Amino acid sequence: MRQILRKAIRICVPIAVYILVWQLLSMLVGSRLLLLPSPIDTLKSIKEIVLSVSGWRSIGMTVLRILCGYLLGCGTGVILAVLTAHFRACDWLLKPLRSLIKTTPITSFALILLVSVVSGMVPVIVAMIVVVPMIWQTTEETIKNRSVQLSEMSQIYLTPWKKLRYVSLPQILPHFFASASTALGFAWKAVITAEILALPKFGIGRQMQFHKIHVEIPELFAWTLLVILLSVLLESIIRFLLRKAGQRYD
């Protein structure tokens, strides 16, 4: 019980301090909402968003794009990692591509894709592009750094499937799960940025751009706060699922 209380205090106290500082700054600014809306004004805007059908549509489409891009990126990253870890020709051919993806800005990918791709698909592809190199590099390094002795012994005593299940996966999955958890946060940022640029029919990024153009700052703050809350919630769910999946291979 004490541990739960301490954990609650560690979470709630910083949040309360941030809200208090926010309120004080808002009071110093005065009634000029163009600079900094108060927490109350922001909460009112959040209430309006939550009670509107278009708000839920925007949230749902953004979350769907994030999950699609994230899962595609994870799958593609694993496939590329297996290829570059086992085949020298693939490693030589594909490594420059990974470096290119890592160094190119998200906005460049989004603007290039807008020329030939439907606006609703741009955030999905951008998220996938962002996730791929993170999963790719971590998984490739983990495959290459596996225990040689265990691999040699397993070839003698285990079938290929059992070798994968009991030897390879327990070494690879912890590193993969850690990378996948981190990649989800980057997928969020990529999708929101791409939605602001691509302006699909529904999406949080489109709503943020709309309120920015119309200088509706409380609504802009409300969407930003919702992005943070949704990101924390989705990351917590993904981490829980990854932790449960990892327990099967402990």
Backbone torsions as a table, in degrees:
resi	resn	phi	psi	omega
1	MET	NA	-42.0	179.0
2	ARG	-63.7	-38.3	179.8
3	GLN	-64.1	-40.1	178.0
4	ILE	-63.7	-42.2	179.5
5	LEU	-64.9	-42.3	178.5
6	ARG	-63.7	-41.3	179.1
7	LYS	-63.5	-41.8	178.9
8	ALA	-63.1	-39.8	178.9
9	ILE	-65.1	-43.1	180.0
10	ARG	-62.7	-28.3	179.8
11	ILE	-85.5	-45.1	-171.6
12	CYS	-76.0	-38.8	-176.5
13	VAL	-61.3	-49.8	177.4
14	PRO	-59.6	-38.4	178.9
15	ILE	-63.0	-43.5	179.2
16	ALA	-62.4	-39.5	178.6
17	VAL	-63.9	-45.4	179.5
18	TYR	-61.1	-42.4	179.9
19	ILE	-64.9	-40.2	179.0
20	LEU	-63.0	-44.7	177.7
21	VAL	-62.4	-42.1	177.6
22	TRP	-58.3	-46.5	-179.5
23	GLN	-63.6	-41.6	179.6
24	LEU	-64.1	-43.0	178.0
25	LEU	-63.9	-39.4	178.4
26	SER	-64.2	-39.3	178.0
27	MET	-67.2	-35.5	178.3
28	LEU	-66.8	-37.5	178.7
29	VAL	-68.8	-31.0	-179.1
30	GLY	92.6	-147.9	-176.0
31	SER	-89.7	7.9	-177.4
32	ARG	-81.1	88.3	-175.6
33	LEU	-64.9	-15.5	179.2
34	LEU	-65.0	-24.0	-177.7
35	LEU	-93.3	-55.6	-177.0
36	LEU	-155.0	107.4	177.2
37	PRO	-71.5	155.3	178.5
38	SER	-77.4	163.1	175.3
39	PRO	-57.6	-35.4	-179.9
40	ILE	-64.8	-46.3	178.8
41	ASP	-61.9	-38.9	178.9
42	THR	-66.0	-41.7	178.4
43	LEU	-64.4	-36.2	176.1
44	LYS	-62.3	-41.0	178.5
45	SER	-66.9	-39.1	176.9
46	ILE	-61.2	-42.2	178.2
47	LYS	-59.2	-43.9	178.9
48	GLU	-62.5	-39.5	179.4
49	ILE	-65.4	-46.1	-176.4
50	VAL	-65.8	-31.7	-178.3
51	LEU	-86.2	-2.5	-178.1
52	SER	-102.7	145.9	178.8
53	VAL	-67.7	-41.4	-178.8
54	SER	-64.1	-32.6	177.4
55	GLY	-63.4	-45.5	179.2
56	TRP	-68.1	-34.6	176.5
57	ARG	-63.3	-43.6	179.4
58	SER	-63.5	-45.4	178.8
59	ILE	-61.8	-46.6	-178.4
60	GLY	-61.7	-43.8	-178.9
61	MET	-67.4	-38.5	178.6
62	THR	-65.1	-46.3	178.7
63	VAL	-61.9	-40.1	178.4
64	LEU	-62.9	-43.8	178.6
65	ARG	-63.3	-40.0	179.5
66	ILE	-62.8	-48.2	-178.1
67	LEU	-64.0	-41.8	179.2
68	CYS	-63.9	-49.5	-179.9
69	GLY	-64.1	-39.1	-179.8
70	TYR	-64.8	-48.5	-178.9
71	LEU	-66.5	-41.2	176.0
72	LEU	-61.9	-40.8	179.0
73	GLY	-65.7	-42.2	178.5
74	CYS	-63.1	-46.7	180.0
75	GLY	-62.9	-46.0	179.1
76	THR	-64.3	-40.6	179.4
77	GLY	-62.2	-40.9	178.7
78	VAL	-65.1	-44.2	-179.9
79	ILE	-61.0	-46.8	179.5
80	LEU	-64.8	-35.9	178.6
81	ALA	-64.6	-42.7	178.8
82	VAL	-63.2	-42.4	-179.5
83	LEU	-64.7	-48.4	-176.3
84	THR	-74.1	-22.9	179.0
85	ALA	-79.7	-27.7	-174.8
86	HIS	-106.4	-21.1	-176.2
87	PHE	-124.2	117.6	-176.3
88	ARG	-63.1	-36.0	180.0
89	ALA	-63.6	-41.4	177.8
90	CYS	-65.3	-39.8	178.6
91	ASP	-61.9	-45.8	179.8
92	TRP	-64.6	-37.0	-175.3
93	LEU	-80.9	-36.2	-170.0
94	LEU	-98.2	-20.2	-178.8
95	LYS	-57.9	-41.7	176.4
96	PRO	-59.4	-32.8	178.7
97	LEU	-64.4	-41.3	178.7
98	ARG	-63.3	-43.0	178.1
99	SER	-63.4	-38.7	179.0
100	LEU	-63.6	-44.4	-179.7
101	ILE	-63.9	-41.6	-176.7
102	LYS	-67.5	-29.9	-174.9
103	THR	-96.3	-11.2	-178.9
104	THR	-85.0	131.1	179.4
105	PRO	-62.6	150.0	178.7
106	ILE	-60.0	-41.2	-177.9
107	THR	-61.1	-33.5	179.0
108	SER	-65.0	-45.2	177.6
109	PHE	-60.2	-45.3	-177.6
110	ALA	-62.9	-44.4	-178.5
111	LEU	-67.2	-38.6	177.9
112	ILE	-65.3	-42.5	-178.5
113	LEU	-67.5	-30.3	-179.0
114	LEU	-61.1	-23.3	-178.8
115	VAL	-67.5	-35.4	-171.0
116	SER	-129.5	-1.9	-175.6
117	VAL	-119.6	145.2	176.2
118	VAL	-58.3	139.2	-173.5
119	SER	-56.6	-34.6	-179.0
120	GLY	-68.5	-22.4	-179.3
121	MET	-91.8	-16.7	-178.2
122	VAL	-58.1	-48.2	179.4
123	PRO	-61.4	-35.8	179.2
124	VAL	-63.0	-47.4	-178.1
125	ILE	-67.7	-39.6	179.3
126	VAL	-63.5	-43.0	177.8
127	ALA	-61.9	-42.4	178.2
128	MET	-61.2	-44.0	-179.5
129	ILE	-62.1	-37.9	-179.7
130	VAL	-70.1	-38.9	-176.0
131	VAL	-75.1	-37.5	-172.9
132	VAL	-51.2	-55.0	-175.8
133	PRO	-63.4	-30.0	179.6
134	MET	-67.5	-48.5	179.1
135	ILE	-68.4	-40.9	-177.7
136	TRP	-58.3	-54.3	-174.9
137	GLN	-65.0	-45.9	-178.6
138	THR	-63.7	-45.2	-178.2
139	THR	-67.7	-40.1	178.7
140	GLU	-62.0	-46.7	-180.0
141	GLU	-63.1	-37.6	179.2
142	THR	-67.3	-40.7	178.2
143	ILE	-63.2	-43.2	-178.5
144	LYS	-68.4	-27.8	-176.3
145	ASN	-97.6	14.9	176.6
146	ARG	-62.9	156.9	178.7
147	SER	-66.4	119.7	-179.9
148	VAL	-67.4	-40.0	-178.5
149	GLN	-63.2	-44.7	178.2
150	LEU	-62.8	-41.1	-180.0
151	SER	-63.5	-42.4	179.9
152	GLU	-66.5	-41.3	179.3
153	MET	-67.5	-38.7	-178.4
154	SER	-67.9	-28.7	177.6
155	GLN	-65.1	-27.4	-178.7
156	ILE	-83.4	-42.9	-169.6
157	TYR	-103.9	-13.4	-174.5
158	LEU	-122.8	151.4	172.8
159	THR	-73.3	161.8	179.7
160	PRO	-54.7	-40.2	-179.7
161	TRP	-65.7	-45.4	-180.0
162	LYS	-66.8	-32.6	176.4
163	LYS	-63.1	-43.8	178.1
164	LEU	-64.1	-44.6	-174.5
165	ARG	-70.3	-43.4	-170.9
166	TYR	-104.3	-14.0	-177.0
167	VAL	-116.9	-53.9	-173.5
168	SER	-75.4	-51.4	-175.2
169	LEU	-61.6	-43.0	177.9
170	PRO	-59.5	-25.8	178.0
171	GLN	-83.5	-32.6	-174.4
172	ILE	-87.5	-42.1	-168.7
173	LEU	-62.2	-41.2	179.3
174	PRO	-56.5	-41.8	178.8
175	HIS	-70.5	-38.3	178.1
176	PHE	-63.8	-44.6	-179.4
177	PHE	-62.8	-40.8	178.5
178	ALA	-62.5	-43.4	179.3
179	SER	-67.7	-39.9	-179.6
180	ALA	-65.1	-37.4	178.1
181	SER	-64.0	-43.6	178.5
182	THR	-66.9	-38.8	-176.6
183	ALA	-63.8	-27.7	-178.7
184	LEU	-62.9	-39.7	177.7
185	GLY	-62.2	-39.8	178.0
186	PHE	-68.8	-32.3	177.4
187	ALA	-64.4	-40.1	176.1
188	TRP	-57.2	-52.0	-178.4
189	LYS	-60.9	-40.4	-178.1
190	ALA	-65.4	-43.6	-178.1
191	VAL	-66.9	-45.0	179.8
192	ILE	-61.7	-44.2	178.8
193	THR	-61.6	-44.7	-179.0
194	ALA	-66.3	-35.9	178.1
195	GLU	-67.3	-37.1	177.5
196	ILE	-62.1	-36.9	-179.1
197	LEU	-82.5	-42.4	-174.0
198	ALA	-83.0	-26.5	-179.3
199	LEU	52.2	61.6	174.5
200	PRO	-66.6	170.6	-174.6
201	LYS	-60.0	-43.3	177.5
202	PHE	-128.5	141.0	178.8
203	GLY	163.8	150.2	179.8
204	ILE	-63.6	-40.4	179.3
205	GLY	-59.8	-40.2	178.0
206	ARG	-63.4	-42.9	179.2
207	GLN	-62.5	-41.1	179.3
208	MET	-64.3	-41.4	178.9
209	GLN	-66.2	-39.3	179.1
210	PHE	-60.9	-48.8	-178.2
211	HIS	-70.1	-29.6	176.5
212	LYS	-67.2	-43.5	179.9
213	ILE	-63.2	-39.5	-178.6
214	HIS	-89.0	9.2	177.0
215	VAL	52.2	45.2	176.2
216	GLU	-101.2	82.3	-170.1
217	ILE	-68.0	-41.6	177.5
218	PRO	-57.6	-41.1	178.8
219	GLU	-66.5	-37.6	178.2
220	LEU	-64.4	-43.0	175.8
221	PHE	-63.8	-38.6	-179.1
222	ALA	-62.7	-45.8	179.0
223	TRP	-65.1	-37.8	178.1
224	THR	-62.9	-43.5	179.0
225	LEU	-65.4	-38.9	177.3
226	LEU	-64.1	-38.9	177.4
227	VAL	-59.9	-43.9	-179.7
228	ILE	-63.1	-46.7	-178.4
229	LEU	-64.8	-44.1	179.3
230	LEU	-65.4	-37.3	178.7
231	SER	-63.7	-45.3	178.5
232	VAL	-63.0	-42.5	-179.5
233	LEU	-63.8	-47.7	-178.3
234	LEU	-66.5	-39.9	177.6
235	GLU	-63.9	-37.4	178.4
236	SER	-64.9	-41.4	179.2
237	ILE	-65.5	-45.2	180.0
238	ILE	-63.3	-43.3	179.0
239	ARG	-62.9	-39.0	177.6
240	PHE	-62.7	-45.0	179.5
241	LEU	-65.2	-41.1	178.5
242	LEU	-65.2	-39.1	178.6
243	ARG	-65.3	-40.9	177.7
244	LYS	-65.2	-40.5	179.2
245	ALA	-67.0	-37.1	180.0
246	GLY	-67.6	-29.4	179.8
247	GLN	-64.2	-24.9	178.9
248	ARG	-69.2	-20.7	-176.3
249	TYR	-112.0	9.7	177.2
250	ASP	-73.4	NA	NA
